[in-house]
Amino acid sequence: MAPLKNDRYLKALLKEPVDVTPVWMMRQAGRYLPEYKATRAQAGDFMSLCKNAELACEVTLQPLRRYELDAAILFSDILTIPDAMGLGLYFEAGEGPKFESPLSSQSQIDALPIIDPEQELGYVMNAVRTIRRELKGSVPLIGFSGSPWTLATYMIEGGSSKAFTKIKKMAFAEPAALHSLLDKLADAVVLYLNAQIAAGAQSVMVFDTWGGVLSPRDYKLFSLQYMHKIVDGLTRENEGRRVPVTLFTKNGGMWLEAIADTGCDAVGLDWTIDIAEARARIGNKVALQGNMDPSMLYAQPERIEQEVQSILAGYGSGSGHVFNLGHGIHLDVPPEHAGVFVDAVHRFSRQYHQG
Ligand code: 1CP
């Protein structure tokens, strides 16, 4: 494999010195880019795009052609695991993801198959291998999965949710059933992420988009405990380098210390916590990723640059910060504004990395 030309993303996650702060954007491949819409139309639909390694590779690389991003992220979705388990993922125009057969009972949970990621999810591993080949060592490739809790919300609610009443009903009325599902999902995520690492992912991220809808005690019980199990099961070194793991709980700012205690390398932050406060609380324990409000990309370029500067100043000097949005980029932001954001991170961060 070609040596990495730009490894500042991996170095920052391990708090090793860097020249400037690395930056990438959650959901950096997607509908805000006209070239993404064209490739998706060519594929026919979203899942066909995910299942075609060449086209998945193409959309992964599209944002890297436009912007000086320091990492690529595999083009796929967190819902590939439940789909492989037989729940029947589909998308309806203008709506979010849906499942044909959501889960509601212990017997359905017991019947879920154990997935061999190189078989049922072989298309994801093919995409990872194709992307690694085409990146030609330019920047590292991030692999990812959903957290067990976040995957379970879709599997039990049958799709996106606002109040999460079905999964909470199971959590509080039939906790043993939910724990058995979360435990199965944690095992599946470990196999899936380790297969991505073996196929060439140089870092992995766990998206816990919905952990923040739980009370502090229930977060630890139903979400964090299973992410901890994942961290414990991951391959931490490959190709002679550490494979850093980032945990991101949206709305998880209250629980930073507990997340850092899992043994992860980095914690992802959304914009509802001040990064200066996060660094003060976490010290040197883990790196931090984040955390500009994605809606700031609607603002004028000067305002975006100002916001980047205040977040950089909030983190302060030294390595250990991967700049990102606090959640995925919105589909209607002007693509040029994403370029302003990425350039600003590099331009204004140099002063924090001298000496
Ligand atoms: O083209 C389309 O219309 C489909 C939109 C789309 C895209 C571009 C979906 C459906 N998934 C994706 C890609 C995707 N999903 C990536 C690609 C890599 C990149 O960042 O460029 C990633 C990392 C995800 C992860 C994902 N999917 C999460 C976790 C991160 C987050 O944003 O919170 C979640 C919750 C999903 C579920 C999902 N899949 C798709 C949508 C629209 C959603 C969200 C639904 C909801 O809000 O409940």
Boltz pocket constraint, residues with backbone or C-beta under 6 A from the ligand:
constraints:
  - pocket:
      binder: B
      contacts: [[A, 25], [A, 26], [A, 27], [A, 28], [A, 29], [A, 30], [A, 31], [A, 40], [A, 46], [A, 73], [A, 74], [A, 75], [A, 76], [A, 77], [A, 78], [A, 79], [A, 95], [A, 96], [A, 97], [A, 144], [A, 159], [A, 160], [A, 161], [A, 207], [A, 209], [A, 327], [A, 328]]
      max_distance: 6.0
